[in-house]
Amino acid sequence: MDDLFFIASKLAWGLLSPGNLLILLFTAGTLAVIANKTTLGKWILVPSISIALMLTAYPISDALMIPLEKRFAKPSALPEQIDGIILLGGGEDLKRSLSWQTQELGYGGDRYIATLKLARHYPQAPVIFSGGSGLMQLQPEKPQNSEGTLSGKLLTDMGIAKKRLIIESESRNTYENFKKIKPLLPKKDGQYLLVTSAYHMPRSVGIARKRGISVIPYPVDYYSNRSPYRQWDFDFYDHLRVLEAAWKEWIGLSVYYANGKTSQWFPAPLMRRKHNGETPEPTGN
């Protein structure tokens, strides 16, 4: 069933990706005009071109991204003790790393910087990495070509002792991340700092809760701009990149909830009441 879900999700995203949708609409509109169906072509091309122009001129994609990235914040104060640091894969660029036989980081490289910072703050805490290839065409058969091996090299080169690492390299999506690391956790009922991209944190927390893993969110790798830094800048590539990530995440939240992989559609911070009876405040979990 996990294999079917993985394949179906990748095929569906090939059609639902905003960039791919724009190309398909431009193609359909152009073909309609060529076939002398001018009215139909206009109905397709005018809205498509308008959306592309708006996306080029202004970061309208932030409207989808900001609610995701605001959902969880870093803890105002780190706990005195934790049982481990969970790092979700996605910060690595596996294809280019294998292409050039080097260790390349992608857009989510901030995950490694944050993990190193936390590993130094908690020198005895194990660092638990979870992540395999999320690409259908790139499922490495050799262990040395896996994302886990790449991550292990990155973390040790950054100065984290190999004996502290717990590496899981078979998971292909967020659901499998937590499914496969749960048996590897040093303390089943322990408390773990969770490092992943801010926009990805709500779904990650929802799955962790569903699997009975207690996590304290530590979001990094922000994509959106807050006012007054959101400006007219005519940067289509950057705006599309943000839109792709946000749109994919909202779809992921909906699909995971519909399939029972999370107990909430849009997980939120839990609430706890202060000892002095003041208003409840959000916790990290």
ZIKA-V168504 format. One record per residue. N is the residue number from 1. RES is the residue in one small letter. OMEGA is omega in whole degrees, -180 to 180 (NA if undefined). Layout:
n:N res:RES omega:OMEGA
n:N res:RES omega:OMEGA
//
This chain:
n:1 res:m omega:178
n:2 res:d omega:179
n:3 res:d omega:-180
n:4 res:l omega:179
n:5 res:f omega:-179
n:6 res:f omega:-178
n:7 res:i omega:-179
n:8 res:a omega:-179
n:9 res:s omega:-180
n:10 res:k omega:179
n:11 res:l omega:-180
n:12 res:a omega:-179
n:13 res:w omega:176
n:14 res:g omega:179
n:15 res:l omega:-174
n:16 res:l omega:178
n:17 res:s omega:-179
n:18 res:p omega:179
n:19 res:g omega:179
n:20 res:n omega:179
n:21 res:l omega:178
n:22 res:l omega:179
n:23 res:i omega:180
n:24 res:l omega:179
n:25 res:l omega:177
n:26 res:f omega:-180
n:27 res:t omega:-179
n:28 res:a omega:180
n:29 res:g omega:179
n:30 res:t omega:179
n:31 res:l omega:178
n:32 res:a omega:178
n:33 res:v omega:179
n:34 res:i omega:-179
n:35 res:a omega:179
n:36 res:n omega:173
n:37 res:k omega:-172
n:38 res:t omega:-179
n:39 res:t omega:178
n:40 res:l omega:180
n:41 res:g omega:178
n:42 res:k omega:-179
n:43 res:w omega:179
n:44 res:i omega:-171
n:45 res:l omega:-176
n:46 res:v omega:177
n:47 res:p omega:-178
n:48 res:s omega:180
n:49 res:i omega:179
n:50 res:s omega:178
n:51 res:i omega:-180
n:52 res:a omega:179
n:53 res:l omega:178
n:54 res:m omega:179
n:55 res:l omega:178
n:56 res:t omega:-171
n:57 res:a omega:-170
n:58 res:y omega:-178
n:59 res:p omega:179
n:60 res:i omega:179
n:61 res:s omega:178
n:62 res:d omega:-179
n:63 res:a omega:177
n:64 res:l omega:-174
n:65 res:m omega:-173
n:66 res:i omega:178
n:67 res:p omega:178
n:68 res:l omega:-174
n:69 res:e omega:178
n:70 res:k omega:-170
n:71 res:r omega:179
n:72 res:f omega:178
n:73 res:a omega:174
n:74 res:k omega:177
n:75 res:p omega:-180
n:76 res:s omega:175
n:77 res:a omega:180
n:78 res:l omega:178
n:79 res:p omega:-179
n:80 res:e omega:-176
n:81 res:q omega:173
n:82 res:i omega:-179
n:83 res:d omega:177
n:84 res:g omega:177
n:85 res:i omega:179
n:86 res:i omega:177
n:87 res:l omega:178
n:88 res:l omega:179
n:89 res:g omega:-179
n:90 res:g omega:178
n:91 res:g omega:-177
n:92 res:e omega:172
n:93 res:d omega:-172
n:94 res:l omega:-177
n:95 res:k omega:-180
n:96 res:r omega:176
n:97 res:s omega:178
n:98 res:l omega:-179
n:99 res:s omega:-174
n:100 res:w omega:179
n:101 res:q omega:177
n:102 res:t omega:-178
n:103 res:q omega:-176
n:104 res:e omega:174
n:105 res:l omega:178
n:106 res:g omega:-177
n:107 res:y omega:-177
n:108 res:g omega:-178
n:109 res:g omega:177
n:110 res:d omega:179
n:111 res:r omega:-179
n:112 res:y omega:178
n:113 res:i omega:180
n:114 res:a omega:180
n:115 res:t omega:178
n:116 res:l omega:179
n:117 res:k omega:-179
n:118 res:l omega:180
n:119 res:a omega:177
n:120 res:r omega:179
n:121 res:h omega:179
n:122 res:y omega:-172
n:123 res:p omega:-180
n:124 res:q omega:-174
n:125 res:a omega:175
n:126 res:p omega:176
n:127 res:v omega:-173
n:128 res:i omega:178
n:129 res:f omega:176
n:130 res:s omega:178
n:131 res:g omega:172
n:132 res:g omega:-180
n:133 res:s omega:176
n:134 res:g omega:-179
n:135 res:l omega:-180
n:136 res:m omega:-176
n:137 res:q omega:-176
n:138 res:l omega:174
n:139 res:q omega:-171
n:140 res:p omega:177
n:141 res:e omega:-180
n:142 res:k omega:-179
n:143 res:p omega:-178
n:144 res:q omega:178
n:145 res:n omega:-175
n:146 res:s omega:178
n:147 res:e omega:179
n:148 res:g omega:178
n:149 res:t omega:178
n:150 res:l omega:-180
n:151 res:s omega:179
n:152 res:g omega:179
n:153 res:k omega:179
n:154 res:l omega:-176
n:155 res:l omega:179
n:156 res:t omega:177
n:157 res:d omega:179
n:158 res:m omega:175
n:159 res:g omega:178
n:160 res:i omega:-176
n:161 res:a omega:-178
n:162 res:k omega:-178
n:163 res:k omega:179
n:164 res:r omega:-172
n:165 res:l omega:169
n:166 res:i omega:-172
n:167 res:i omega:173
n:168 res:e omega:-172
n:169 res:s omega:-180
n:170 res:e omega:-176
n:171 res:s omega:-177
n:172 res:r omega:178
n:173 res:n omega:-174
n:174 res:t omega:178
n:175 res:y omega:-180
n:176 res:e omega:176
n:177 res:n omega:-174
n:178 res:f omega:177
n:179 res:k omega:-174
n:180 res:k omega:179
n:181 res:i omega:-177
n:182 res:k omega:179
n:183 res:p omega:-177
n:184 res:l omega:-176
n:185 res:l omega:-179
n:186 res:p omega:179
n:187 res:k omega:-172
n:188 res:k omega:-180
n:189 res:d omega:-178
n:190 res:g omega:-180
n:191 res:q omega:-172
n:192 res:y omega:171
n:193 res:l omega:-177
n:194 res:l omega:-179
n:195 res:v omega:173
n:196 res:t omega:180
n:197 res:s omega:-176
n:198 res:a omega:-179
n:199 res:y omega:-178
n:200 res:h omega:-173
n:201 res:m omega:-179
n:202 res:p omega:-180
n:203 res:r omega:-180
n:204 res:s omega:179
n:205 res:v omega:180
n:206 res:g omega:179
n:207 res:i omega:179
n:208 res:a omega:179
n:209 res:r omega:-179
n:210 res:k omega:180
n:211 res:r omega:178
n:212 res:g omega:179
n:213 res:i omega:-178
n:214 res:s omega:-177
n:215 res:v omega:172
n:216 res:i omega:-177
n:217 res:p omega:174
n:218 res:y omega:-175
n:219 res:p omega:177
n:220 res:v omega:171
n:221 res:d omega:-179
n:222 res:y omega:-178
n:223 res:y omega:-171
n:224 res:s omega:175
n:225 res:n omega:177
n:226 res:r omega:176
n:227 res:s omega:11
n:228 res:p omega:-176
n:229 res:y omega:175
n:230 res:r omega:-170
n:231 res:q omega:170
n:232 res:w omega:-175
n:233 res:d omega:175
n:234 res:f omega:-180
n:235 res:d omega:-175
n:236 res:f omega:-176
n:237 res:y omega:-178
n:238 res:d omega:-180
n:239 res:h omega:178
n:240 res:l omega:179
n:241 res:r omega:178
n:242 res:v omega:180
n:243 res:l omega:180
n:244 res:e omega:-177
n:245 res:a omega:-178
n:246 res:a omega:-179
n:247 res:w omega:179
n:248 res:k omega:-178
n:249 res:e omega:177
n:250 res:w omega:176
n:251 res:i omega:180
n:252 res:g omega:178
n:253 res:l omega:-177
n:254 res:s omega:-178
n:255 res:v omega:-180
n:256 res:y omega:178
n:257 res:y omega:180
n:258 res:a omega:-179
n:259 res:n omega:177
n:260 res:g omega:180
n:261 res:k omega:171
n:262 res:t omega:-179
n:263 res:s omega:179
n:264 res:q omega:178
n:265 res:w omega:-179
n:266 res:f omega:-175
n:267 res:p omega:-179
n:268 res:a omega:175
n:269 res:p omega:175
n:270 res:l omega:-180
n:271 res:m omega:173
n:272 res:r omega:-177
n:273 res:r omega:178
n:274 res:k omega:-179
n:275 res:h omega:-177
n:276 res:n omega:174
n:277 res:g omega:180
n:278 res:e omega:-179
n:279 res:t omega:179
n:280 res:p omega:178
n:281 res:e omega:-179
n:282 res:p omega:173
n:283 res:t omega:179
n:284 res:g omega:-172
n:285 res:n omega:NA
//
